[in-house]
C-alpha cells in the first residue's frame, strides 16, 4: 500500500511539474486549485481574456457579445501539458463568460480573489489516491455547473457561498469509493465559484428583486 501511494504521489508531482510553465500555476493563493483542476485553469485563462474584451467593448460603445460565435477566434492558451483539452476549453468558456460580464458591467476583476477563496485549506494529502486529480476535477466541473444554476435562480440572495458548508451527495459511489473525498473537495469549491458567477450574470432586475 505504501508503495502504491508513493507511486501515485510521484506521478501527480510529475504532472504538476510539467504544467508549471504557465504563470497562472504559480499565482499566489490560487495556484493550488489551478494545479489540481484543468477546468479551473482554463477558467482562469478565459476570465482574463473575457474581462479584457468586456472592458474594450464597453469603452468603444459596442453592444455586448451574447452568443458563443461572438467570441470565435480567441486563443485559449492551451498546452497539452495542462491536461485534457476539452476540460480546459470548457473551463475557458465558463471563465470567458464570467470575465466578459464583469468587464462590460464595470465590476472589479475578481477571478484571482475568488479562486484564492476556493483554494483555501486545499492540500495534496486530501487527494493522495487521486491520480492526476481526475476525481477532484470531475467534482469541480459538476459543482461549478450546479452552483451556476443555483446562483442564477431567484432563490439566491447573495453571490457568496462558503464552500465548507456545501453538501456533496451526487458522487457515483459504484465507480470508485476511494475517489469520493477528492470528488467532494472539488465539488464544493467548484460550486462556490459557479454560484458567484451565476448570481452576478443574472439580469440586473432579478438580482435586485432577490435582494429585497
C-alpha positions in Angstrom: 0.0 0.0 0.0 2.8 2.4 0.9 4.5 1.7 -2.4 1.3 2.4 -4.3 0.8 5.7 -2.5 4.3 6.7 -3.3 3.9 5.9 -7.0 0.7 7.9 -7.2 2.3 10.8 -5.4 5.3 10.8 -7.7 3.1 10.6 -10.8 1.0 13.5 -9.6 4.1 15.5 -8.8 5.5 14.9 -12.3 2.2 16.1 -13.8 2.2 19.3 -11.8 5.9 20.0 -12.6 5.1 19.6 -16.3 2.3 22.1 -16.1 4.2 24.6 -14.0 5.4 26.6 -17.0 2.2 28.6 -17.1 2.4 31.7 -14.9 -1.1 31.2 -13.5 0.2 28.0 -11.9 2.5 30.0 -9.7 -0.1 32.6 -8.8 0.0 33.3 -5.1 -3.0 31.8 -3.2 -4.8 30.3 -6.2 -2.1 28.2 -7.8 -3.1 25.1 -5.8 -6.6 24.8 -7.2 -5.4 25.7 -10.7 -2.9 22.9 -10.5 -5.5 20.4 -9.3 -8.3 21.3 -11.8 -7.8 21.6 -15.5 -11.3 23.2 -15.7 -10.3 25.9 -13.1 -7.1 26.5 -15.0 -9.0 27.0 -18.3 -11.4 29.2 -16.4 -8.6 31.5 -15.2 -7.4 31.9 -18.8 -10.9 32.6 -20.1 -11.8 35.0 -17.4 -8.8 37.2 -18.1 -9.5 37.2 -21.8 -13.2 37.9 -21.3 -12.6 40.7 -18.9 -10.3 42.5 -21.3 -12.8 42.1 -24.1 -15.6 43.4 -22.0 -13.7 46.4 -21.0 -12.7 47.1 -24.6 -16.2 46.7 -25.9 -17.9 49.0 -23.4 -15.2 51.6 -23.8 -15.8 51.9 -27.6 -19.5 51.7 -27.2 -20.0 48.2 -28.8 -23.1 46.2 -28.0 -22.4 43.3 -25.6 -21.5 40.0 -27.1 -24.2 37.5 -26.2 -23.6 34.3 -28.2 -20.7 31.9 -28.5 -19.9 32.7 -32.1 -19.3 36.3 -31.0 -16.1 35.1 -29.3 -14.7 33.0 -32.2 -11.0 33.1 -32.9 -9.8 33.7 -29.4 -6.7 31.9 -28.3 -7.3 29.8 -25.2 -3.6 29.5 -24.3 -4.0 25.7 -24.0 -1.0 23.4 -23.9 -1.1 19.6 -23.9 0.8 19.7 -20.6 -2.2 21.2 -18.9 -4.4 18.1 -19.2 -7.5 17.2 -21.3 -8.2 19.9 -23.9 -12.0 19.5 -23.8 -12.0 20.1 -20.0 -9.7 23.1 -20.3 -11.8 24.6 -23.1 -14.9 24.0 -21.1 -13.4 26.0 -18.2 -12.2 28.6 -20.6 -15.7 29.3 -21.9 -17.1 29.5 -18.4 -14.4 32.0 -17.4 -14.8 33.9 -20.6 -18.5 34.4 -20.0 -17.9 35.5 -16.4 -15.0 37.7 -17.2 -16.8 39.4 -20.1 -19.8 40.1 -18.0 -17.7 41.6 -15.2 -15.6 43.7 -17.6 -18.5 45.0 -19.6 -20.5 45.8 -16.5 -17.6 47.7 -14.9 -17.2 45.3 -12.0 -13.8 44.6 -10.5 -11.5 41.9 -11.8 -12.4 39.2 -9.2 -11.1 35.9 -10.6 -7.9 35.9 -8.5 -9.6 36.6 -5.2 -12.4 34.2 -5.9 -10.0 31.4 -6.9 -8.0 32.1 -3.8 -11.0 31.7 -1.7 -11.9 28.3 -3.2 -8.3 27.2 -2.8 -8.3 27.7 1.0 -7.0 24.7 3.0 -6.6 22.5 -0.1 -3.7 20.2 0.4 -2.4 17.2 -1.5 -2.9 15.0 1.5 -6.6 15.2 0.8 -6.2 13.8 -2.6 -3.4 11.3 -2.1 -5.0 8.4 -4.0 -6.4 10.6 -6.8 -4.0 10.1 -9.7 -3.7 13.3 -11.8 -6.6 14.7 -9.6 -9.2 13.3 -12.0 -11.9 12.9 -9.3 -11.2 16.4 -8.0 -11.6 17.9 -11.4 -14.7 15.9 -12.1 -16.2 17.2 -8.9 -15.1 20.8 -9.6 -16.9 20.8 -13.0 -20.1 19.3 -11.6 -20.0 21.7 -8.7 -19.5 24.7 -10.9 -22.4 23.8 -13.2 -24.8 23.2 -10.3 -23.6 26.3 -8.4 -24.0 28.4 -11.5 -27.6 27.2 -11.9 -28.3 27.8 -8.2 -26.8 31.2 -8.3 -28.8 32.2 -11.3 -32.1 31.3 -9.6 -34.4 33.7 -8.0 -33.9 31.9 -4.7 -30.4 33.1 -4.3 -30.0 36.4 -2.5 -26.2 36.6 -2.3 -23.3 35.7 -4.6 -21.1 34.4 -1.8 -21.3 30.8 -0.7 -18.9 29.2 1.9 -17.7 26.1 0.2 -17.2 24.4 3.6 -20.9 24.1 4.1 -21.8 23.0 0.6 -23.2 19.4 0.6 -21.9 16.7 -1.7 -24.4 13.8 -2.4 -24.2 13.2 -6.1 -20.9 11.2 -6.3 -21.5 7.9 -8.1 -20.0 5.5 -5.5 -20.1 2.5 -7.7 -17.4 4.0 -9.8 -14.6 4.2 -7.2 -15.1 4.6 -3.5 -11.6 5.9 -3.0 -12.3 8.9 -5.1 -15.3 10.3 -3.1 -13.3 12.6 -0.8 -11.4 14.1 -3.7 -14.5 14.5 -5.8 -16.3 16.3 -3.0 -13.3 18.5 -2.3 -13.6 19.7 -5.9 -17.4 19.8 -6.0 -17.7 22.1 -3.0 -15.1 24.5 -4.4 -16.5 24.5 -7.9 -20.0 25.1 -6.5 -18.9 28.3 -4.7 -17.2 29.6 -7.9 -20.2 28.8 -10.1 -22.7 30.2 -7.7 -20.9 33.6 -7.7 -20.8 33.6 -11.5 -24.5 32.6 -11.8 -25.6 35.3 -9.4 -23.6 38.1 -11.0 -24.5 37.2 -14.5 -28.2 37.2 -13.7 -30.3 40.0 -15.3 -29.9 43.1 -13.0 -33.6 43.2 -12.2 -33.6 39.6 -10.9 -30.7 40.4 -8.6 -32.4 43.5 -7.3 -35.6 41.5 -6.7 -33.7 38.8 -4.8 -32.0 41.3 -2.6 -35.3 42.9 -1.3 
